[in-house]
Amino acid sequence: MSAVDFSAFVDELASLSGAAILPFFRSSLSAIDKSNGGAFDPVTEADRASEAVMRSRIKTTFPNHGIIGEEFGSEKPDAEFVWVLDPIDGTKAFISGLPLWGTLIGLTRNGHPAFGMMNQPYTKERFFGDGGAATLRTPSGERPLKTRACASLAEATLSCTSATMFSAKELQAFQKVEKAARLTRFGYDCYAFCMVAAGFIDLVIESNLKPYDIVALIPIIEGAGGIVTTWEGGSPVNGGAIIAAGDKRIHAAAMELLNA
């Protein structure tokens, strides 16, 4: 069975998780800080409800598949097919009433990203891809996603969720790229990666990502013609310090500055 055969099931997971999340958005809800005294890291009832309903459906439908999720950990992570779930990527935006968050549903086969979706149930947008193609679905219909050409950093729009995610050394490296870029915008979590696929942002540079923060986004960006790697040029599937670009030329230019 190929990854594309799972697309209808991913749509079902997106609908189930969206139905679990939306009653909480812009409502009175509690956010628990799970940082244990570190940087504020909120988790909401919506996160747990969303992941729980997706896990339940996966276990019922594909009992031999593995699951890696932000809220409830890993089960069968060495299985051929593994679902990688982030119920709400952008929880800080979520609890602030901002629609710059999404549910990330990724599927790996033998450790390689095979299919991914970012579902934003409030705006009714679904970004999805299989590494060969990528699509945006809205209530108005579907359109293919394609990154835009960008020859140099001087022409590039750069994004990062927050500079606080970097170590001191990483921040110095990031600031070299920021200085070279035309425009830098902060605060978008998974939405920025999808905007790379859509051709509106050219470059996303982040660090300290977990697999569930990035796996679903890799097939979307690559399917739209972009590139996603670690800062050293390796596989991004395990997270860490990540760079995503719509054009290989600025990916190379940014990597040179990051590793100088």
N, C-alpha and C positions, 0 to 999 in steps of 0.2 A: 504493500500500500504506500503510495507516495504522499508527501506532505500536503499536496493540493487537495487530496481527498478529505482532509480534516477541516477544510475551510468552512463548511456548513456547521460543523460542530463548534468551531471557534466563534462563529456568529451566535450560536446558542449560548455559549459561555458568556459572551459579551452582553447579551440581553438579560441573562439571569443576574449577572453581577451589577449591571446598571440598575435593574429593578431593586436590588438590595441597597444600593448606594444613594440613589436620588432622594428618598425620604429624609435623609440626614443632611443633604447639602443646603446651606443657607437656613439652617434650623438650629434650634437649641440642642446642642449635644456636648458631651464631655470629651476632652482630648487628654489622654494619659501620656505623660512624658516617660518614654522608655529608654532614656539616655543614661540612667543611673548616675546622674550628676555631671554628665558631659554636656555637649552642645544640645540644645532643645531638640528632641526627636519625638514628635507627637504620633500617637496611634489612636484612631477613633473607632467607635463602634461600627462605623461604616466599613473601615478596612477589614475588620474581622468578619463581618457579615458577608462581604463580597467574596473574600477568599474561601470562606466556609462553603458557600453555595457552589463555587466553581470546583473545589476539591470533591465535594459530594458527587457532582455529576460526572467528573472524570473517573472516580473510583467505580461508579456504577457502570459506566459505558466502556471504559478501558482499564479493567482491574490489573493488568500487567504493566501499565505505564507508570513511570515515576513522576514525582511532583516535587518541585522546589518552590517554596513560597515565602514571602517576607514575614508573614505573621505566624505561620504554623510549622516552619521548618521543612526538612527534606524527608521524602519517603522514596525508596528505590531509586536513588540518584544515578545508579549505574545501568538502568534499564535502557533498552534500545531507543524507546521514545520517552522523553521527559518533558513535562510541562513546567514552564518557569513563569511564575505568577507574581505580579505586584498589583494588589487590588486597588490601591490609590497611589500612583506615583505623583508626588506634588501635594502631600498631605498638608503642608504649611499653607499653600495656596487655598486648599480645600477649606481649612478651618478659618481662613480669612475671607471666605465668600467669593474668591476669585476662580474663574473657570479654567485656570491654567493647570489642570491636572488630568490624569487619564488612567484607565486600567490597562495594564500591560499583560498580554497573554502571548507567551512564547512557546514554541515547540522545538526541541532539539531531537535529532536522530543521530545516534552514535556520537553524541557530543558536539555536533555541528548544528547551528541554527538553521531550521528548515522552514519555519513559518512564524510570522509575528503579526500581532494587531495591537494598535493603541485605540482604545474605545473611549470617547468622551460622550457620555450619555446625556449631559446637560445641553451641549451644543449639537448633539446628534451627528457627530462625525466619527467615522471609522477609517483609520489609516491601516492598511495591511499590505503584506508582501511576502514573497517566497524566495527572495534573492535574485530571481530572474525578471520579475515585474512587480510593480507596486501600484496601489489604487487608493483613492479617497472616495468613500461613499458618504453621501449626505441625503437628506430628504429630497433634494432636487435631482438626485441621480448619482452616477459614478463618473470619475475621470481618472485617467492614468496620472501617476505622479512621476515627475522628472526633475532632477536637480538642475540648477542653472550653471552655465559656464562662468568661471571666474578665474582670470589669468594670474592675478597677483593679490597679495594681502592688502595692498592699497585700495583695492576695489571691494574688499570683502566685508560682510557683516558677520561679526563674531558674537557668540552667545555663551554664557556660563550661568548656571543657576545661582551660585554664590561664590565669591572669592574666599569665603571662610572654609570651603571644602579642601583648600590646598594647604600643604605644609609650607613653611617659610621659603624653602628652596623652590618648591613648585610654583608658588605665587610669583617669585621673581621671574621664573621662566614664562609663566602665563602673561605677565605684564609686558614682556618683550613682544609677544604676539599682539597684545592689545594695543600697544603703541604703534605697531605697523598697520593695524586694521583701520578701515575707514570708519566703522561704527561698531560699538559694543553694547549689547543689551544683556541685562541680568534678570534672572528669576523665573525661568520658564519650564524647568524640569523636562519631562518627556516631550512637551510641546515643541521645544526648540529643535529636537532631533527630527520631529515630523515636518517642521518647517524647512529643514535642510532637504528632506525628500521632496517637498512641495516646491522648492526653488525660491524661497524667500529669505532664508538664512544660508550663509555659505559655510560656516564653520562652528562647531561646538567643541569646546575643550573643558573637560571636567576631570575630577579625581575622586578616589575613595568610593567608586561605584561598586555595587554588588551585582552578581549575575542577573538577579531579577530586575535590576534597573536598566539593563542594556540588551539582554538577549532578544526580547521581542522586537526591538528597534532595528537590530542589525539587518534582517531580511527586508525591512521596509526601505531603509536607506540604500542598501546594495541593489535592491530591485528597482529603485529610482535612478540608478546610475552613480551613486555615491560610494564612499569608502569609509570604513570604520576600523580603527586599529587601537592598540595601546600607544602610548607616547613613543615607545621604542619600535613600533611597527609590527608588533605581534598580534595574535588573536585576541579579540576583545571579549570572548565568551565568558571568561571568569571575572570580568569587571576590572577594577583598578583605575589607573589613570587612562582616560579614553579621549581620543580625538576622532571626530566625525566631520567629513567634508563632502561637499557636493562636487568638487573638481579636484582631481589628483594633483594638479599643480599647486594649489594652495595647501593641500594636505602635506605635500613635500616641503613647502616653504615654512609652514608652521612647525613641522617636526624638526627642521633644522634649527629653528630658534629655541624650541623647547629643550633640545638636547645639546645646545651649545655650551 
